Amino acid sequence: MGKFEINKDKAGKFRFNLKAGNHQVILSSQGYATKSACENGIESVRKNSKDDKMFERKKAKDGSPYFSLKATNGQVIGSSEMYSSTSAMSKGIASIKKNAPKASVQDNS
């Protein structure tokens, strides 16, 4: 089962990572000024991860595929790591769709 982990960075911003059952990070958020805004970001991931249209598939300058998950307002909620192939990226998206809706939240902040 997946898990969201909330952490506070060196700049004092709150960030979350969504980890799959194997403890690998599959989605990382932007920095949020408050914990409640970070928690709202988690809820947005839960809601928007069910809709394939909310995943924006991209390529880095070096050609590595990655994706961003967007909210209904078009804002990026989180981004993936760089993948070695498009099929690996597709597996990452599938993992988010599977894990995000029922993932627990661990507050490490």
DAWOUR-V127176 format. One record per residue. RES is the residue in one small letter. BURIAL is b if it has 9 or more other ideal C-beta (glycine too) atoms within 8 Angstrom, else e. Layout:
# DAWOUR-V127176
[[RES,BURIAL] [RES,BURIAL]]
This chain:
# DAWOUR-V127176
[[m,e] [g,b] [k,b] [f,b] [e,b] [i,b] [n,b] [k,b] [d,b] [k,e] [a,e] [g,e] [k,b] [f,b] [r,b] [f,b] [n,b] [l,b] [k,b] [a,b] [g,e] [n,e] [h,e] [q,e] [v,e] [i,b] [l,b] [s,b] [s,b] [q,e] [g,b] [y,b] [a,e] [t,e] [k,b] [s,e] [a,b] [c,b] [e,b] [n,e] [g,b] [i,b] [e,e] [s,b] [v,b] [r,b] [k,e] [n,b] [s,b] [k,e] [d,e] [d,e] [k,e] [m,b] [f,b] [e,b] [r,e] [k,e] [k,e] [a,b] [k,e] [d,e] [g,e] [s,b] [p,b] [y,b] [f,b] [s,b] [l,b] [k,b] [a,b] [t,e] [n,e] [g,e] [q,e] [v,b] [i,b] [g,b] [s,b] [s,b] [e,e] [m,e] [y,b] [s,e] [s,e] [t,e] [s,e] [a,b] [m,b] [s,e] [k,e] [g,b] [i,b] [a,e] [s,b] [i,b] [k,b] [k,e] [n,b] [a,b] [p,e] [k,e] [a,b] [s,e] [v,b] [q,e] [d,e] [n,e] [s,e]]
